[in-house]
């Protein structure tokens, strides 16, 4: 286990100082006996011969400049033995009458040192240049084993050092106790007692010592180099205030003190509640405080010994740097450090996330504590995309075990918005050195109108900046847009200061062109000095052809000064990200800022001058991701329309037509990960409808296999590929066609083209049946094709044919069990899905016993699959179907067991992914409650249905007729039961009131 990676001089010196703090001198009255050292605050260790023959009650130790009485707890052996030196192990455990105040004890190693290792010994002797007994140090080298002792050489081991700690300079831990006979005089070298002797002769002492040295304690962190590992993975820990000098930086870098929120405590509990690996998605609209909350989480975890930070695109995203970064992470985990890795903009980092999880899964040591926190603006389709990515590498069962998602509230719930705005105004005024400005009375009225934490802070900052300039502050519906204008004003001022008031960037046209250059580091991130300078030149010449050339190196220097990165070669993007998106929209909406918009975007997306193909692809994806966010593809109820949208659509459409091979696959990749991909789909659909087959082949592997807004586009691509002639004519080509037909049928169904979907699924079954006749290796494809056709027939109301197809699919899956150990879990899950459908079909055909049997087997198959790879939708469907079947066959108690299991599993899932399963719980409770009525257990039924009604009342009943009908049914039953059951009569008025409100919603 690579727990140590070598200590630098400063680290080793700090460890030597720690060792010296824990060294004690042992005295018998006024006589110096030897050295010892603390292993816990109240326990010391020394050699047995140091304390042998001493009078109990007369011994003391000098600790931290104090003299403390000590007693001998154990001496091994009790007597010296017949030899010239004290027999092995020559150890004594001492107890201090009062514990040390500041010293916690040295950190003992697991075993003795290895040969040729350098060690240092700290103790006392009378052989220094000063009179009397003084602190002294030895530096020796391990020669090797000497019987059960270990021989040391090179330095002079003199009297007084006996019982001193021997520090291994490679591991940073104490590896033994120095042994030097009280009868030896000026011998060269000496011996030590290896620490592994403690395990046998002083049982329990090692364990007590190790328990006190955990991540976050001084000795552990120094010996295992926590600071160095933190720096290697996430950069140096921030020191002092991170606030910048631009308005955007004041919002992004925590100029405002962190405001406590309950979600932080919940995240801390998630990190500390158990060992192992765990993944969580934290999502909310932009500006809700995800990044700031995560940064505070990292800061607090680091104070407790964690290694925590944001995974940098430069390190993990670079294929050349990635292997070393991943090795550093697993080395830190192997050194017993708990680690938190945060991914911002997770939808654009799926490759990096997958690479991290694959590496840890492959090389992980035992007993690790790893947390992976993903930040995004929505749960779907990111979660499906992540699951697909991990399934491709067969690690979903491990990586997604216990994985969870949480929606972060858009605004703070723990603090009054008006109070927050008042505090923010005062803090920003203090930092901007204008405490004389007075807060406008109308400012706090704006607090409740802001849709995010960022919006509230922007309102306060805008007010301070405006008043500081001597202007009147006026309310704004979009304070972030006003902050963006302040940012641009600062950019103009810097250019004027650095480049002078004349020149190409002067005047209105020059100012607007300068505004168009400001978003370039955001749109083209991680470009080094030369690359960004070339880009500035290209944008000026391409998008502003009638304008004189600009001094691109000087403009880049201004950008570096305004937005410095962690190194001198790069410029940081504009943050918070919502401000960057607002700036992009502003530039695109103003023709004089972006010039020729097609050329502006074309230059940005031309990455041919960059390094290798992977770097070029990554750069295009990053730019398109920013444009997609600016276009509103990731927004939730924000930026529904903007003048820049139409301009961006027209310009990007032209650029895509000009460079389809480079841009269409990248746009499909981005579109598959955002909640609103429709604008991107509209851009690429015309190209894919007429392009050559080579582009179709590039796009196909990027199409999602899960339901998404790309379904019509996927259907188009697959349709065109299926129209191609099969030139090979072999089984491999036919299998490829079969799989395309299956995916095509599902995407057609999602697009509302059910008849076309059925035809495609029919053809897939016919083709797979022919393949199976030739070889049994195609049975998995045949079973999948049968299941897909059965599902589509069921949805079309063709129950009889669907039933026959489903039964055949299940029969095939039974044959496949055990045929491919590598796909065992996938086969079980596919079979469970087929059994779930078959049980549902049998239930509809009144085959209750058969349906119950199939549903029970489906449950068994689900439970054979690890939690991370299990499809809980299938599991719940099997439980609910089994409960209904048992009710139909009169097995009421067994039915209640199944419906109770469904409720319990939903409650577990709610702790992991609340938003996804919240609407399912009232329905499951309703089924279970009605089952309890069938069993005559009316009081239990009332309590269960009461909870169902309360849970459903929190859902959007106004917009869902189905939910209103279910709620109405439950309320009628509750009214009847509360009328019949005396113990619940007092609750009847509340149900009447709820029913009245529901009637109002319905009408």
Secondary structure, 3 states (H helix, E strand, C coil): CCCCCCCCHHHHHHHHHHHHHCEEEEEECCEEEEEEEEEECCEEEECHHHHCCCCCCCEEEEECCEEEEEEEEEEECCCCCCCCCCCCCCEEEEEECCCCCCCCCCCECCCCCCCCCEEEEEEEECCCCCCCCEEEEEEEEEEEEECCEEEEEEEEECCCCCCCEEEECCCCEEEEEEECCCCCCCEEEEEEEECHHHHHHCCCHHHHHHHHCCCCCHHHHHHCCHHHHHHHHHCCCCCCCCCCCCHHHHHHCCCCCCCCCHHHHHHHHHHHCCCEEEEEEEECCCCCCHHHHHHHHHHHHHHCCCEEEECCHHHHCCHHHHHHHHHHHHHHHHCCCCEEEEECCHHHCHHHHHHHHHHHHHHCCCCCEEEEEEEECCCCCHHHHHHHHHHHCCCHHHHCCCCEEEECCCCCCCCCHHHHHHHHHHHHHHHCCCCCCCCCCCCHHHHHHCCCHHHHHHHHHHHHHHHHCCCCCCCCCCHHHHHHHHHHHHHHHHHHHHHCCCCCCCHHHHHHHHHHHHCHHHHCCCCCHHHHHHHHHHHHHHHCCCCCCCCHHHHHHHHHHHCECCCCCCECCCCCHHHHHHHHHHHHHCHHHHCCHHHHHHHHHCCCCCCCHHHHHHHHHHHHHHHHHHHCCCCCCCCCCCHHHHHHHHHHHHHHHHCHHHHHHHHHHHHCCCCCCHHHHHHHHHHHHHCCHHHHHHHHCCCCCCCCCCHHHHHHHHHHHHCCCCCCCCHHHHHHHHHHHHHHHHHHHHCCCHHHHHHHHHHHHHHHHHHHHHCHHHHHHHHHHHHHHHHHHHHCCCHHHHHHHHHHHHHHHHHHCCCCHHHHHHHHHHHHHHHHHHHHHHHHCCCHHHHHHHHHHHHHHHHCCCHHHCCHHHHHHHHHHHHHHHHHCCCHHHHHHHHHHHHHHHHHHHHHEHHHHHHHHHHHHHHHHHHHHHCCCHHHHHHHHHHHHHHHHCCCHHHCHHHHHHHHHHHHHHHHHHHHCHHHHHHHHHHHHHHHHHHHHHC
